[in-house]
Amino acid sequence: MMVQRNIVKIDEKKCNGCGICIPACAEGAIQIIDGKARLIKDIYCDGLGACLGKCPQDAITIIQREAKEFDEKAAEEHVKRDQSVLKASPAHQAPMVCPSVREMQFKNEPEEDPSSTITERKKSSLSTWPVQLKLMPPNASFLKNADLLIAADCVPFVYANFHEDMLKNRTLAIGCPKLDDVTLYRNKLVEIFRTADIRSVTVVNMEVPCCFGLNRLVQEAIELSGKSVPMRQETISIKGEKM
């Protein structure tokens, strides 16, 4: 039966296919198809919008339109069916997997002449603690007039020259826009920008789509703080190169 009701709408132009919305939808109404999140059946969508706050691109909205009524029983059967298929055949997971968790393996190129390489112990450029944004007090003394480096927490492991090229003379804060509480991050950054007189901020994210949420999060926090903070952004490839 068709009724006028609330239902999810996904803006394909904004969607980057990160897949964060999929586990947020308990009814399994959303899947990644051809690199975009799509509502697969109206009857699986309850229209409550549990997936809304999980989208880093703001690509999901709730609209009113004519659609088939939500069928709770059909949604439950759909979820059970999907789970049984995934358990039976892990290969079926590939189309729905976010690039941030897709398995890859790289072969590092050997040095041309290892005998000519002089190995010296490098010193850390880290000058403050804690580094986790969720643990960092907004009123920390080291934030005052700081040049802030906000990096996705994969970056220091992937980019070999992180200390020399990025961290030196900067105050570090790291976090993950996919796994951590972005609302907590946004609120904390707003307070930092309002009170700490940050001189500049550099955001470094990985190339995977969901990681770009970090850049957007910092931009929003600066705007909400009402401050004018110079900001620049860099992206690191999965193979450890600047892009």
DONUVO-452778 format. One record per residue (C-alpha): residue in one letter; x, y, z. Coordinates in steps of 0.001 Angstrom, whole numbers, plus 524288, in hexadecimal, padded with zeros to 5 digits. Each point is the difference from the previous one (the first is absolute). Example, Ala and Ser with C-alpha at 12.3 -4.5 7.8 and 13.67 -1.06 7.14 Angstrom:
BEGIN
a8300C7EE6C81E78
s8055A80D707FD6C
//
This chain:
BEGIN
m800008000080000
m8053880D707FC39
v7FFC380AA880A69
q805C080D99801DE
r80AC57FE2480A0E
n80DD6803408044B
i80A917F8E27F871
v80E91801097FD9B
k8053B807657F439
i80E4A7FEA97FBF3
d8069580AAB7F808
e808C17F8567F6BE
k807DB80C267FC8D
k80420801B080E30
c801977F18780322
n80E0F7FB2A7FF08
g7FCF87F1AE80265
c806C17FF2D80D3C
g7F5A87F6958053F
i7FF3F805CD80DBC
c7F126800A67FEEE
i7FE817F1647FDA7
p802507FAF080DE8
a7F7FF80B8480525
c7F3FB7FAB47F8F1
a7FB4D7F48C80844
e7F5F07FC6E7F5AC
g80A287FE3D7F536
a7F8FF809927F714
i80C998060D7FACB
q80A737F9697F7D5
i80BA1804957F801
i7FCE87FE067F193
d8091A804F37F54C
g807BA807A680A33
k7F4388074680599
a7F7147FDBA80B9B
r7F2587FCA47FB5C
l7F2E67FD1980657
i7FD5B7F2587FAE2
k7F18F7FED8803D5
d7F65F80995805D8
i7F9F27F56C808A0
y80D107FE4280727
c800E380E69803F6
d7F903803C380CA4
g801FC80E8D7FD52
l80584802B380D92
g80D2F8046C7FAA9
a809A17F87D80892
c80996801037F49D
l7FF6280EED7FF16
g80A468039680A08
k809A07F5F57FAE8
c801F0805F27F277
p80C47808947FF7C
q7FB71805C27F2FE
d7F23C803DE80481
a7FAF97F8347F46D
i7F4747FA088075C
t7F3658071E80323
i7F24B7FC32803FF
i7F54D8044E7F6AE
q7F1587FE1E7FEEC
r7FB9B7F8987F3F8
e7F6BC7F5737FBB1
a805E97F2B4802E5
k7FC447F26080433
e7FE097FE8180EA5
f80B777FB9080833
d7FF727F12A80176
e807107FC5F80C81
k7FEDA7F1607FDAD
a80561801077F22A
a80B4F80866804ED
e8036D7F60A80A8A
e7FFD07F4DA7F624
h808638081E7F6B8
v80A3B8027980A9F
k800617F191803DF
r8014D7FBFB7F1C4
d80B3F809797FDBA
q807177FB7B80C3A
s7FEEC7F1B27FC19
v80528802FC7F25A
l80BA28078D80556
k803747F51F80991
a7FF217F5B77F547
s807FB807C47F61C
p8094B80AAD804D2
a8028C803DC7F1E3
h7F272806117FF9B
q804A580A5D80975
a808DF806A27F636
p7F628809167F93C
m7FB84805A280D1A
v80D5F801DF8060D
c804E580DCE80243
p80D588024E7F9A1
s80575802A580D99
v7FE847F1948039F
r802637F9947F2D2
e80B4D7F669800E5
m80C58804047F8B3
q80E2C7FC0780046
f80B8F807C47FAE4
k80DC57FC237FC58
n809E480A3C80436
e80AB3802A57F619
p80DA07FCCF80564
e80A9880A60800D2
e808B68006A7F3E8
d80C457FE838082B
p7FCCF7FC9280E32
s80E747FFBF803B4
s8012380E8A7FD00
t7F4B1803C3808D6
i803E5805E080D08
t7F5F37FCBC80A51
e7FEA5809E080AD0
r7F6658006680B21
k7F64C80AF07FDC3
k7FA608080B80B0A
s7F17580193801E6
s7FA4980D4D7FCB1
l7F4C07FDE980970
s7FFD080ABE80A35
t7F2C17FE6E806B5
w7F77B7F59880648
p7F5717FADA7FEE3
v7FEDB7FEE17F154
q7F28C7F9AF7FF23
l7F62380ACF7FD7B
k7F5D67F93F80881
l809748006D80B95
m8050280DCA7FDC3
p7FAE180A6A80971
p7FB4780BF67F858
n806AF808CE809F9
a80D427F9407FF21
s80AE7809FE80131
f807187FA9D7F40A
l7F481803A57F74F
k8019E80E8E80292
n8049D806B57F36C
a803357F2B17FA3E
d801ED7FBFD7F1F6
l7F6DA7F45E800AB
l801E17F3887F83E
i7F3B97F7A67FF79
a803227F2E17F9D7
a7F81C7F3D47FD70
d805C27F5C9808F0
c804697F7537F495
v8088E80AC97FA57
p80C087FECC808EB
f800EB7F1777FCE7
v7FE6E8019B7F153
y8080D80C417FD4D
a80E347FCE5802E7
n8049A80E2980182
f7F4D480418808DA
h808AF8057B80AD0
e80924807857F715
d7F6398050D7F601
m7F3B5802478080C
l801817FF3E80EB8
k80BF4808A080221
n7FC6780CAD80727
r7F1A07FC3E8007F
t7F6A07FB5E80A88
l7FA367F2D27FC7B
a7F2147FB018016E
i7FBEA7F32A7F9C7
g7F2FB7F94F7FE03
c7F7CA7F7AE7F6EA
p7F3B8805C87F9C6
k7FAE27F25D7FCD7
l801797F94980D3A
d7FF6080B0B809ED
d7F529808F9804DB
v8002B80B427F63D
t7F6738080380830
l809727FF9480B70
y80B09803F97F6CE
r7F84680B377FA2E
n7FC248057D80D51
k80DD17FEDA8053E
l806128066F7F416
v7F63180B2F8009D
e804258029580E01
i80E6B7FF207FC74
f7FE908098B7F4BA
r7F80A8096480868
t8092E8005F80BA2
a80DC17FC257FBFF
d8034B80A437F5A1
i804997F58E7F697
r8097E8060E7F62C
s7FDD77F6047F537
v7FAA17F2667FDCE
t804AD7F58D7F6A5
v7F7357F44C7FD8D
v805E57F37F7FA98
n7F7147F5017FBD1
m801657F33E7F8AC
e7FB057FE977F211
v7F4D17F6D4803B6
p7F2B3806BB7FE96
c7FB997FF3480E38
c80C83806B080492
f7FC6C80CBE7F922
g7F5E1801C380AA9
l80B29804D78089E
n8028680B927F71F
r7F1A2803887FF93
l7FEE77FE8880ECC
v80B00809CA80251
q7FA2D809A57F645
e7F2DE7FF4B806FF
a80676801E980D4D
i8072D80C2B7FB4C
e7F360805A87FA8B
l7F86A7FCFE80C7A
s80AAB8060080862
g7FE8E80D127F912
k80EC6801087FED4
s8085B802037F3F8
v80A477F5418003C
p808C97FD8D7F428
m7FE1F7F1E67FBD4
r806707F72E7F62C
q7FDBE7F1D37FC9A
e808927F4E57FB36
t7FC7F7F2577FB9C
i808797F3E080132
s7FE537F4537F702
i7FED47F23D8055D
k80DBD7FD967FAD2
g8056F80B42807FC
e8014480AB27F5D0
k7FB6280E24800A5
m7F50A802457F653
//
